[in-house]
Amino acid sequence: MIKGIMTSSMPYMTVSGGQPNSIYVNLSSVNPGTGTLRFNGQDVEVFDGTGWQRAMTNFADVSLTPTTIEILEWARRKMQTEAKAIEMSKDNVTIEDALTELHNAEEKLQVLLTLSDTK
């Protein structure tokens, strides 16, 4: 069971939702059934038939691999560069023409790669 997720300086991960102070099974805390789980502050507890026992208090560590972060950073920079070029092309015919030529060259390259792929 994951009690909580802590993220630190992870720009590409958002963790939201959940209610860490909720009881999983809403039975009486005075006379609960054996195996009933509850949150008590920041601890998960289970009723063993005679009393509440604290369960593990470890947090899962969720992170992205360095390669994933590098790819996402590259994609973000690429998107920003392309958005800036498109915005600038609205006021500059030379940039607009260069973007059109770039698009045509990318299409030609894709056709050549597809035709050359023998695997």
N, C-alpha and C positions, 0 to 999 in steps of 0.2 A: 504494500500500500504506500502511495506517495502522500506524505503529510503536507508538503509544500514544495514550491519551486522557487529558488533564489536565482536571480540573474544579476550579474554585475558587468557593466560596460559591454553589454551585448546589443549592439545597435540593430540587429536584425531579428530580435526575438521579443515578443510581447506575451506576457503571461497575465491573464486576467480571469476574473470569475472565481467561483468557489466561495464557500462559507466555512472558514477554518474553525469557527466556534459552534458549528451545528453538530447535533448528535445524529449519527447515521441511523440508528433505530430509536424511535421516540417512545421509550418505555419509561416507567417511573424510576428515578435515580435512587429512590429509597428501597424499592423492591424490583430491581431489573432482572431480566433473564440471563442465564449463563451465556457468555459469548457476546453480550451487548457491547457495542463500541460507543465511545463518547469522546468529545474533546473537552479537556479540562484546562483552560488557559491555552497554552501552546502544546500541551501534551495529549497524545491519543491514549486512552485507557480502555481496558477490556474488563468486564465483570467476570470473575472466575467462579462464581457461585457463592462466595463468601465476602469478597471485597473487590475493589477496583485496583487493577494492576496496570502500571504504566507500560505502554508498548514502546517500541523503538522510537527514538526522537531524532533520527537522522533525516536530513534533507537530501533529496535527489539533486544531482548536479547536472543541469542541462546546459549544453554548450554546443557551439558549432566548431567544426574543424578549421584549422588555419586556412586550408585550401578553400573551404566554403566561404569564409570571410573575405579572402582575397578575390574570389569570383564575384561576390556581391559588391565589393568596393569597385571593382573594374566595371561592372554593369552600371553602377550608380554614376561613375564618372562618364561613361559612354553615353548614358541617357542625358546627362547635363550638357555634354558637348553637342550632341545632336539637337537638343532643344534650343540651345543658343544659336546654332547655325541656322535652324529653321526660322527662328525669330529674326535674325539678322538678314535673312534672305528676303524678308518682306519689304525691306527698304533698300536692298542692294541687288541689282540685277546680276552683277558678276558672281556674287555668292549663290544666287538662285541657279544660274547656269552651271556653276561648279557642282552644286548638289545634284542637279539633273544628270550631269556627266558621271558623277560618282555612282548614282543609282543605276545608270545604264551599264557601267563597268562591272558593278557587283552582279547584276543579272547575267551578263556575258560570262563572268567567271563561274557562276553557279552552273550554267549550261555546260561549259567546258569541263568542269569537275565531274559533272554527272556523266557526260559522254566518255570521259577518260577513266572512269571507275570500272575496272574489270573484275572486281571481287564481288 
